[in-house]
Amino acid sequence: MTFRYALEVRRLGHDVVFFVDYPRSEKLHRPENRFSEITFPYPDWIREIRPPRRDISFLVPVGEIKELITELNSGGYDAVVFNGCWHKIGVFISRRTRVLCFFSGADLDVKASYKAVLHAKHSTNVIAHYVKTLLRLCETWLHRRGIRRASLINYFPEGVVPAADRLINEIMKGRDFHRIQVRGLTVDDVEYSPPSTRVGADVVIFNPTRFLWKNPLPLGYAMEENKRNDIMLRGIATFYNKTGLAIKVVLVEKGAQLTETKALIDELGIAHLVSWRQEMSQKEIFQHYQDSDVIFDQLGIHWVGHGGLDAMLVGRPVIANGRPDVFNKILGETIPLCQATNEEEVADWLAKLAMNPELRKEIGLRSREFVIRNFNATDTARQIVKHLE
């Protein structure tokens, strides 16, 4: 997400240095696996760094973290943008330098929440649990201190995650700051892909969303992260039981609840519809978008992520909870998603889309136009530059 903005700010004529902290084995999050103009070895403006093994390393910065802080304070940077675990070093940045915090999600609503720490079970051993809880509280305190340095933050619109909105108000109380509420995508590098004319059992469904749906969620996950993939699976089962159409369902083996997911698939009697894929690169995901007829995103209380928006850019109908209660007000128009929050709505959409390739094409075209109009990273980059100027 942050790399999109780095590219766009560069295209607007400004100097950018971008630090990549994922290992080269990581397929999904490194820029060369998404952006065709980025090749490895990297150009000079992209640099590799190693993330700390534990967040506690930020409490007393030494070694590479200390060297990075020293460089950022050297006077060569007008602003520093933080994401993920790196918000914590915001507190060490010189007051001469602007701090911007762009949140992916959990780096705000989980990592910055004292409540999340206190409610989590950190160990089955009582003493170890209390020791780890104390350390996590210290890490959270530093994380919040770093965020408070920001003059600009980027997060989902107010109302999508009320708990995170409350966190922002707590952390930034009395602080003058600006909040960018709509996240832009790099839209120029995503071409429209004409959809297939498949119908019935030949239709291909793809779900790139990680599997995290069964409460209580595993240790370290907040309620807001629940993707409600179970609604998707129950909706597919309802559709199959009503129509008898053995549509092709492609799922990615990703997420903390794969065992529970496969058990639910067996319970619903739809295992013969499902084929699994290993985690993959962004380029491979886009190939799946092109090869599929319908895409799923989250059906919980959050909102559609970059995966769903990318699928809309490709020109595919996306079944998801688009939180119209929030986004229709902000954007002033209805999102052309296949809106669903329960299994009956999922089954109804599948019934409409599986037998009507023209409807899939029409929704896909409107989806692409909507994303280009409302979620363009160039617009986001202009807001960032305007703020800094």
N, C-alpha and C positions, 0 to 999 in steps of 0.2 A: 504493500500500500504506500509506504513512504517513498519507495523508489519511483513510483509513478510521478509523484510531485517533484522529486529531484530532477527527473527528465524534463518535465514541463518548465520548471524554473530555469533550467539551463537553456531551453529553447527560447525563453524570453530574454536571453542575453546575460544572465548572471552566472557568477562562478559558484560551483558546488563541489564539495568533497563528500562522497558517500562511503560509509563504512558498512561492510558486509560481515555479519557475525555468525552466519550459518556455515557448517563444514561443506566441503566440495561434494561430499556424498549426498547432501540434501537436495532432492530433486525439485521440491515444490517452491522453496522460498528464495532461491538465488536468482538474480536478474537474468543471467544468461539462459535460464530455462524458460523464460517468458518472452523476452524482448529480442527480436531478431538482430537489432543493431548492436547488441552487447555480446561480445565474444570473450573467450578466455584464452590467454591471460588478459586481465582487465586493462583498460586504458588507465592513465595516471590518476584520473579523478575518482576512480573506484578503488578502495583499499580494503584488504581483509584484516579483521581482528578476531581474537578469540574471546568468546563470552566467558565470564567466570563460571566455575563449576557450581558455586553456591551463591545465593544472593547475599549471604552474610559477608562475602568478600568486599562488598561496597561500604560496610560500616567503617572500616579502616583501610582505605585504598592503598595498595602497594603494587609493586611490579607493573604489569602492563596497564592496569586500570589507572594507576597514578600517572604513568607516562602519557596516557590518553588525555587525562584531565589537564596535565601540564601543557600539552599541545593545544587543546581547545582554549586555554587561557593565554595563549602566546600572543594574542593581538591580531592574528590573521583572519579571525572569523567575526563577522558582524552578528551572526545568530547561529544557534545550535538547535537542531531538531532531535527530540528523543522519542523512542518507541520501545515497547517491551520492557525488559528489565532495566534499561538504561535511564529511565526517568530518575532513578536514584542518584545519579551523579549531578543532577541539576543543581543541587545544593552547593556543589563545589565549583560551579562556574562563576567567573568574574561578573560583577555587577555591571561591567561595561558591555557585556554581551547579552543579547536577547536570547531567551529560552522559549522554545515552542514544544509543546507536547501533543503528539498525535497518537491516539489510543486505538489499539486493535480491538479491544473489548475487555478481556480478562486483566490486562495491565491497568485498568481502572477499576472495574466493578468487583474484581477479586483481590488483586495485589494491593489496592489502596484501601481495603476495607478491614478495619479492626474487627468488625462483627464477623466477617468471613473467617478470620483467624480464630476467634474465640469459639465459633461454632464447629470448626473442623476438628477431626480426630487425627492427630499427627503421629500417634503411636499406640500400640496396644498395651505397652508398658506405661504404668501411671506416671512414674518419675520422668521417663523419657518424654512423655506427652507434655508435661508441664514445662520441661526445659525447652523443648522445641517450640512450644507456644510462646514462651518468653522471647526466644530468638526471632520468631516470625513477627511478633509485635514490634520489635526493634527495627526489623527490615521494613515493615509497613510504615512506621514512623518516618524513616528516611525516604521511602518512596513518596510519601505525601509531601514531605518537605521539598523534594525535588520538583514535584508537580506545581507546588505553590510558586515557584520561581517563574512559571510560564506567563508570558503576556498574551499568548494565543494558544488555544487548545482546539483539537479536532476530535469530535466524537459524534455518535448518532444523535439525531434530533431529540430535543426535550420531549419526554413522554414515551420513548421506545423502551428505555430501561429506567424507571423511576428511581430505583435504588442508586443507580449511578449518578442520576441528576442530583440526588441528595448528597452524594459524596463530593461532587464538584462544588456544591454550595458550601459544604463543610470546609473543604480544603482551601477554597479560594475566598472565603469570607473576608470582606474588607479589602480585597485585592481587585485592582482594575485590570480586566482582561477581556479578550474577544474570543467568541466561540464560533468556529465554522461547523455548521450542522449538517451539511450535505457533502458526502464524500465523492470526489470525482474519479473517473476512470480514464485511462489512456485509451481513447476510442479509435484513434486513427489506425492503429495496427491490428484491429479486429475486423476482418471482412465479413460481409453478409454471405451466408451459405444457403443456397436454395434448398428448401426442405424436400423430403421424399414424398411420394404419393402412396406410400404403404397404407393399408387399412387392415383392421381386424387383428388377427393373431400375429401378423408380420410387424406390427408396430413395436418400436424399441424405446424403452424407458431407461433413463440414466439418472442416478442419484450420486453426486459428488460429495454430499454432506457427510461428515463423520457421524458415527453412531454413538449417540449419547441421549438416552431417552427415559430410562427406568429410574424412578425415585425409590429410595434415596440415591442420589448420584454418588459416584466414587469420591474418595478423599480428594480435596483440593478443588472441586468443581462447585460453582455457585448455581443456584436455581435458575438464574437467567440464561445459563448456557445450555439448558435442555433443548435439544433440537426436535423432540417429539417425532422421531423417525417411526415410532410405532403407529402413529396415525397414517403415515404413508403406507406401511405394510398392511394394516387392517383395511385401508381403502382399496388397495390392490386386490386383497382377498375378497372383499365385498363385490368389486367389479367382476372378478373371475367367477365367483359363485353365481352371479346374476346372469352373466353373458356366456360363460363357458369358453371365452376367448383366452387362449394361452399366450398372452403377450410376453415379449422378451424383456426381462428386468435385469439391468446391469448395475451392480453395487460395487463399491470400493471397500476393501478390507482396511478400514481406518476408523479409529475411535476406541474409547475405553470400554465399550459394552458390546463387543463383537460376539462374545459367547451368548449373552442374553438375546442378541438380535437373531442369531442363527436358531436358537431354541424357539423363538417366537415364530420365525418363518416355518419351522417344522410343525409347530402347533396349529398354524393357520392353513397348513396344507398347500403351500405355494412354492415349496423348495424346487419343484421341477420348472418353475418359471424363471428362477434366479440363476445368474452366473456372476461369479466374483472376479474382481480384478485387484491386483496389488496396487499400493500407493504409487502414484505416477507423477511425472513432470507436468508443468502447465501446458506445454505443447501437446502432450498426450491427452490431457483433459479436453483441450479444444478439439482434438480429433474425435473424441467421444461425443462432444456437443454436435459436431457436424454429422456424425453417424446416427444420431438418435432423433427421435420424433418429439419426445416430451421430456422435460427436465424437472427434477424436484429440488427444492431448497427447504429450509427449515419450516416447520409447522407449529413451532412453539410461540412464545411471547416476545421473541427478539425481532429480528427483521432479516430480510434477504441480504446475504453478503455478496462479496465480489464474485463468487462462483455463480450465483444466480443472475447477477447483472451481466456477467460475461456471456452467459447462455442467452440472455435477452439480446445482447449485441450481435450474437451469431445469427439470431432470428428464430429462436425456438420458444414455444410457449413454456412458461415456468409455473408449476403448481407450488404454491407456498402461501404462508401468511405474510402479506405485505404491509400489515399494520395500517390499513386505510384510515383508521381513526387519527393517526399522527400525520402520515405523509400526504394525504389528500388535502389537509389544511395547509401544510407548509408549501407544497408545490402548486396548489390551486388547480389540480387536475387529478383524475382517477388513474391509478397505476394499472396498466394493461396486463396485470398478472392474472393467473387462474387462482383466484383467492379461495383459500381453504383453511379451516381450522379443525375439522373433524373428518372421520372416515367416510361419512356419507357424501360430503362435498368433494372429497378426493375421488370417490367412485363415480359421482356424477360427471366430473370433469373428464375422467378417463373415458367414460361412455361417449361423451361429445367429441373428444379429440381423436379417439381410436378409429372412428368411422368417417371422419371428415377432414381429409388433408387440406381442403381449402380453408377451413376454420383455423387449422394449425398455422397455415401460411399467413393468414390475415392477422392473427394474434402475434405471430413472430415479427412481422413487419412493424406493427404498431409498437411492439416491445423495443425493437432496435431504435426506432425514431425517438421514443420516450427517453431511453438512456442517453442518447447523444444530446438531446435537448436539455436534460436536467442533471446529468451526472458526468459532465465533461471535466477531466482533470486540468485542462487549460484554464477554465474558470476558477477552479480551486487555487491553482498556482498564482493567478492574478490577485486573488484575495490575500494570499500569503505575502506577495511582493508589496502590495499596497500597504499592508499592515507594517511591514518592515520600513518602508519608505516614510 
